[in-house]
Amino acid sequence: MNELSVQLESAWRSTGGIEIVAAVLAVVYLLLAIKQRRGCWVAAFVSSCLYVWVLFGARLYMESALNAFYAAMAVYGYWQWSRGEEGRQLRISRWPPARNALGLLGVVGLSCVSSFFLRRFTPAAWPFVDSMVTWASVFATLLVARKVYENWHWWLVIDSVSLCLYFNRRLYLTMLLFGLYLLMIVVGMREWRRSLRPMAHVPQLA
C-alpha cells in the first residue's frame, strides 16, 4: 500500500495539465449525465478532445481514436437530447437482451479485426483489450445518446477493464478517475431507473 501511495504521489507530480483538465471535465460530464442535463455533452466534447492527445502519447491508439469518436458523439448526443421524441425532451427507455447480445457480438467481431491490424502495424499496448474497450465504448456511447438504461451495465464492465488498463500504462490519475466512475455508475443506474417510463418501448434506430 505504501509503495502504491508513493507511485500515485509521483504520478500526480508528473501528470500534465491537459490530463488533469480532461479528468475534471469527464467527472463533470458524468455528474450532469446522471441528472439528465444536456450540458453534459459540452463537458464531454472538451474532455474527449483533450484525451485524444493524452492517450495517443501513451500509445493507446484505439483509445485515442475512441475519444475522437466521443467528441463527435457529444455533438450528436446534445442534438438528440435536445430534440427528443416528437419535439419533446428525450425520455429514458430500455433495450431487450437480444439487442444487447447482438451489440456484444459486433463488439467482439470488430475487436478481432482491429486488434489484428494493431499487432501487425503498430507498437500498441494490449491490442485486443484496447480494441474491446474501444468498440464496447462506441456501442455504450450510442446507448447514452439515445438514453437507453442498459448503458450503465455496459459502462460498469468497460470502466472496470479500463481501470486495469490505465494502471498498466501508468496513467494513475485517469485510473483513479475510472475508480470514481464505477461509484458514479451505481448512482446513475439508480437515478435513471427512477425515471424509466412505466412501459418503456424499444426505440427505433432510424
N, C-alpha and C positions, 0 to 999 in steps of 0.2 A: 504493500500500500504506500509506503514511504517512497519507494522507487517511482511509482506511478505519479505521486504528487510532485516529485522533482521533475519528471518528464513533462507534466502538464504546466508547471511553472515556467520551465524552459521554453515550451511551445508557445505559451502566452506571450512571452517576451519577444519571440521570433515571428509571431503572427503578424501578417501585413494588415495595413489599414483597410484594404479592399475586402479581405475575408471577414474582418470584424463588421464592417458596414453591411456586407451581404448577409451575414448571420443574423444581425439585428433585424433587418428588413424581412428576413424569412420568418422570424418569430412574429413580427407584426402581421405578416400575411396570414399565418395560421390562426392567430387570435381573431382577426377580422372575419376569416372564413368560417370559424366556429359560430360566430354571431350572424353569419349570412350577410355581411356587409360587402357590397360590390367594390368598395375601395380596397379590398384585399388584393385585387388584381393589379392595382397600381404598384403596391409594395412588391408583389410577385414579379412584375416586369423588371423593376430596377434591380432587385436581388438576383434574378436569373442572369441578367446581363453581366453583373459583376462576377458571378460564379463561373461563367464561361471562361473568363481569364484565369481564375484561381485553379480550376480543375484541369485546364489544359496544361498549366505549369506543373501539375502533379502527375502528368502522363495518364490521366483517366480520360481518355479521348471520347469514349462513348458518353460518359457523364457530362463532359463539356458540351458535346453536341446536344445532349438531353436538355441542358439549361438554355440553349438557343431555342429549342422547341418550346420550353416553358415560357420564354419571353413572348413567342408568337401566340401561345395558348392563353397568355394573360390578356392579350387583346381580344381574342375570341371569347374568353370567359367573361370579361367585362361587358361585352356586347350581349352575350347570351343571358347573363343575369339581369341586364337592363331591360331587354325586350320581353323575356319570359314567354308565356303561352298566351296567344291571342291578345297581346298588348299588356298583359298583367305581369306582375313580378313572378319570376320562375319559382316554382314550388318543388320541394323535395319529393322524389319518387324512388321506387325500387326496381332492380332488375332481377329476373329469375335466375336460379342456379345454372341453368343450361346456357344462358347468355354469358355468364361469368366464366363458365367452363370453356366455352369457345374462345373467349379472350385469353385464357391461360394457354390453350393450345397454340394460339397465334403468337403469344409471347415466347414460348419455348422454341417454336419453329424459327422465328426471326432471330432469336438469340444464338441458335446453332449457326445460322448463316453469318451473322455479323462477327461472332467470335472466331470463326474460321479466317475471315479476312484480317481481323485484328492480329491474330497469331502470325499470319503469313507476311503481313506488310508493315507492322508497327511493333515497337517495344512495349506495348500496352501491358499494364499490370492487371492480373486477374481477368483475362479477357471474357471468359464465359460468365462469371459472376457480374462483371461490369455490364455485360450485354443484357443479362436477365434483369438487373436493376433498371437499366435504361428502358427496355421495352415494356416492362411492367409499369414503370412510372408514366410512360406515354399513355397506356390504357387507363391507369388510375386518374391521370390528369383530365382525360376526356370525361370520366365519371364525375369529377368535381365540377367541371364546366357545365355539365348537364344536371347538376345537383342530384346525383344518384347516391343513395345512402351507402351502398356497398363500397364506395371509395375508401371508407375508413378501414375496412377489413384488408383491402389491398395495401394501404399505406402502413398498416401495422406490421405486415411481413416485410415490405420493401424497406422501411426505415430501420428495422432490426438488422437486416443484412447490410444496409448502408453503414450503420454504426460500426460494424466489424470491419468493413472495407476501408473506411476513413481512418480507423485506428491503425490498420496495417500500413497505410500511406502517410502516417504521422500528421494527419490533419486534425489535431486534437480539439481545436475549438469547434470545428464542424462536427466532430464526433460527439462532443457534449451537446451541441445543438440538436442532433438527432436523438440523443437520450431524452432531451426535453420534449421533442416531437412525440415520442412514444407516450409520455404522460398526457400531452395535449390531445392526442388521438383518442384516448379514452374519454376525455371530456367532450370532444367533438362527436363521438358516437352517441353519447347520452343526449347532448343538446339537439342534434339532428333528429334523433329518434322521437323526441318530444314534438317535433314539427311535422312528422310524417302525416300525410293525409290519411283518413280512416281506411279508404280503399284505394291505395296508390296504384295507378295504372302504369304499365310499362311504356315508356316514351318511345316514339319512333325515331330512327336515326336520321330521317330526312330533314 
